[in-house]
Amino acid sequence: MRKHFLLIYHFVPDYIERRAEFRSHHLTLAAAATDAGDLILGGALTDPFDTGLLLFLSIDKSTADAFAQADPYVTNGLVERYEVRHWTTVAGALAAEPV
């Protein structure tokens, strides 16, 4: 059974100034994950731009981990740390574990 996993990026303070160089490759990676049916949503929290959230649908957290390890934002130091968390979604049309 596929479940939801949140990939949570904690950006470095100068993330906005540094991301342009890597953004195209990051978005290409995101598009491939979306096309594969793994990435559902992704984006950054604003005010301040300090966190990114990517919602994955997979059988375990390895899909989100693999994405992060290949992401140029991570490999080039724009993300100071990341974590993958299982999100038990129980309500809404896209809930993975509806009640």
C-alpha positions as CSV (number, residue, x, y, z in Angstrom):
1,M,0.0,0.0,0.0
2,R,1.3,3.4,-0.9
3,K,1.5,6.1,1.7
4,H,2.2,9.8,1.9
5,F,5.7,10.9,2.9
6,L,6.8,14.5,3.4
7,L,10.3,15.5,2.4
8,I,11.2,18.5,4.5
9,Y,14.1,20.7,3.4
10,H,15.6,23.2,5.8
11,F,17.3,25.8,3.6
12,V,20.5,27.8,4.3
13,P,20.0,31.5,5.0
14,D,21.1,32.6,1.5
15,Y,19.0,30.0,-0.3
16,I,17.2,32.5,-2.4
17,E,20.4,34.2,-3.6
18,R,22.0,30.8,-4.5
19,R,19.2,28.8,-6.0
20,A,19.2,30.2,-9.6
21,E,22.2,28.2,-10.6
22,F,20.6,24.9,-9.6
23,R,16.9,25.5,-10.1
24,S,16.5,24.2,-13.6
25,H,18.1,20.8,-12.6
26,H,16.0,20.7,-9.4
27,L,12.8,21.3,-11.4
28,T,13.8,18.7,-14.0
29,L,14.2,16.1,-11.2
30,A,10.8,17.2,-9.7
31,A,9.1,16.8,-13.1
32,A,10.6,13.3,-13.6
33,A,9.3,12.3,-10.1
34,T,5.9,13.7,-10.9
35,D,5.8,11.9,-14.2
36,A,6.6,8.7,-12.3
37,G,3.6,9.2,-10.0
38,D,5.9,9.6,-6.9
39,L,5.8,13.4,-6.3
40,I,2.4,14.9,-5.7
41,L,3.2,18.4,-4.7
42,G,6.3,20.5,-3.9
43,G,7.2,24.0,-3.1
44,A,8.7,26.4,-0.6
45,L,7.3,28.1,2.5
46,T,7.5,31.8,2.3
47,D,8.0,34.7,4.7
48,P,10.7,33.5,5.4
49,F,11.9,31.2,2.6
50,D,13.4,28.8,5.0
51,T,11.7,25.5,4.4
52,G,10.7,23.4,1.4
53,L,8.0,20.7,1.4
54,L,7.6,17.9,-1.1
55,L,4.8,15.4,-0.8
56,F,5.5,11.9,-2.1
57,L,3.2,8.8,-2.5
58,S,5.2,5.6,-2.2
59,I,5.4,2.3,-0.3
60,D,8.2,3.6,1.9
61,K,10.4,6.6,2.5
62,S,13.2,5.4,0.2
63,T,11.7,7.3,-2.8
64,A,11.8,10.6,-1.0
65,D,15.3,9.8,0.3
66,A,16.6,9.0,-3.2
67,F,15.1,12.2,-4.5
68,A,16.8,14.3,-1.9
69,Q,20.2,12.6,-2.4
70,A,20.0,13.4,-6.2
71,D,18.7,16.9,-5.7
72,P,21.2,19.6,-6.6
73,Y,19.8,21.8,-3.8
74,V,21.0,19.1,-1.4
75,T,24.2,18.2,-3.1
76,N,25.3,21.8,-3.5
77,G,24.6,22.9,0.1
78,L,21.4,24.9,-0.3
79,V,19.7,22.5,2.1
80,E,21.4,22.4,5.5
81,R,19.4,19.3,6.5
82,Y,16.4,17.4,5.4
83,E,14.1,14.8,6.9
84,V,11.5,12.4,5.5
85,R,8.3,11.9,7.6
86,H,5.4,9.5,7.1
87,W,2.2,11.6,7.0
88,T,-0.9,9.6,7.9
89,T,-3.4,11.3,5.6
90,V,-7.0,10.2,6.7
91,A,-9.3,13.0,5.4
92,G,-9.8,14.4,1.9
93,A,-10.1,13.1,-1.6
94,L,-6.4,12.2,-1.8
95,A,-6.1,10.6,1.6
96,A,-3.8,7.5,1.5
97,E,-5.3,6.0,4.6
98,P,-8.9,7.2,4.7
99,V,-11.0,6.7,7.8
